[in-house]
Amino acid sequence: MKILVTGADGMLGKDLMAMLSRDPEVMGVNRSGMDITDLDKVKDMIARYKPVVVVHTAAFTDVDGCESKPWDALRTNAVGTRNVSLACMEVDAAMLYVSTDYVFSGAKAAPYTEWDTPDPINLYGQSKYAGEIAVKDHLRKFFIVRTSGLYGRHGKSFIQSILHAAHDKPELTVVNDQISLPTYSRDLADAISRLVKTKHYGTYHITNTHENFGISWHDWAALILRETGMANVRLTPITSAQLNRPARRPPYSALGNTFFYLRDFPTMRPCHEALTAFLKEVGLK
Ligand SMILES: NC(=O)c1ccc[n+]([C@@H]2O[C@H](COP(=O)([O-])OP(=O)(O)OC[C@H]3O[C@@H](n4cnc5c(N)ncnc54)[C@H](OP(=O)(O)O)[C@@H]3O)[C@@H](O)[C@H]2O)c1
């Protein structure tokens, strides 16, 4: 199956390529191969390759950076995604767009469903939501896959930051008023590689799961430290107001995997099992 993957050098992109590229017809492109902000280049590449489906992972993913560079965020996440959608439309390709839990405000107290209305509270979420609208405006054959808190072997994530900090400092402070569902990039890549080979188009929430429907960054950090034998590091909960980062974060952004489950795809595993698998993958367990 001819699949083109954008953002192939990113964290998710690399895991996706490792999973999909056993098929010689799968091609990954990075920024130098296809800058998604350049409509002519995007159209040219997609018209020449004629994929059956484009898996679009490329994005401006620095959530705080989006606040200081709003035009760059919109150019990449909104216009770039629009460019990919237009190019897909011209060759009748399907498109899978990877979006985020940050399209939601976090005011809800139960997992967000695919039919909840997005109301982003930061620039990153707004730009990714604008990307979703562009996909829906141009295509009938689309998947929108919202996920959250990605971590994996090929990128910098919360886990790596906590482990580095734990080596340098005797005490760590982590926010306990933001709850979400951290998701292993390899698990998401596996789910996407199954979904993309179907015609079950639509919007999906795909994350690892948790018995309490979400975990705070503080509790996630405690689990990471415990699982890596560093439970002795002192962990102090703080509030988002104390941390005072440039971008506001939704206080609760756990996603419910309703449609993925109802379509009979394999259930995503719990966060703690995925964490163990990741720690084994990187040789920390
Ligand atoms: N990370 C998370 O926690 C998270 C959570 C929810 C959803 N998501 C979504 O999941 C997807 C994958 O995230 P990720 O963490 O794997 O991201 P990532 O590691 O930051 O990778 C993104 C890739 O996009 C590329 N890119 C940026 N601008 C580009 C452009 N103009 N043209 C072509 N390529 C460009 C980057 O290339 P350069 O290195 O050259 O900039 C990078 O290789 C994204 O769509 C993101 O919004 C991520």
The ligand as an ORCA input file, in Angstrom:
! r2SCAN-3c Opt
* xyz 0 1
  N       4.616     15.186     21.443
  C       3.414     15.150     22.036
  O       3.290     15.064     23.265
  C       2.163     15.194     21.192
  C       0.908     15.135     21.834
  C      -0.246     15.166     21.056
  C      -0.154     15.242     19.687
  N       1.066     15.325     19.082
  C       1.133     15.423     17.625
  O       1.788     14.238     17.150
  C       2.537     14.542     15.976
  C       3.942     14.015     16.137
  O       4.529     14.638     17.264
  P       6.050     14.373     17.651
  O       6.143     14.510     19.126
  O       6.546     13.144     16.982
  O       6.738     15.653     17.012
  P       8.263     15.979     16.722
  O       9.163     14.933     17.290
  O       8.456     17.401     17.116
  O       8.334     15.841     15.152
  C       7.706     16.747     14.305
  C       8.427     16.715     12.999
  O       7.798     17.670     12.124
  C       8.819     18.275     11.389
  N       8.413     19.568     10.852
  C       8.186     20.721     11.537
  N       7.904     21.713     10.685
  C       7.954     21.173      9.443
  C       7.752     21.697      8.147
  N       7.465     22.998      7.948
  N       7.861     20.864      7.092
  C       8.169     19.558      7.254
  N       8.391     19.002      8.461
  C       8.279     19.809      9.552
  C       9.962     18.436     12.374
  O      11.151     18.653     11.662
  P      12.319     19.611     12.263
  O      13.009     18.767     13.296
  O      13.139     19.924     11.079
  O      11.630     20.803     12.862
  C       9.913     17.095     13.099
  O      10.709     16.118     12.468
  C       2.428     16.049     15.782
  O       1.475     16.305     14.795
  C       1.965     16.580     17.130
  O       1.212     17.756     16.997
  C       2.225     15.284     19.808
*
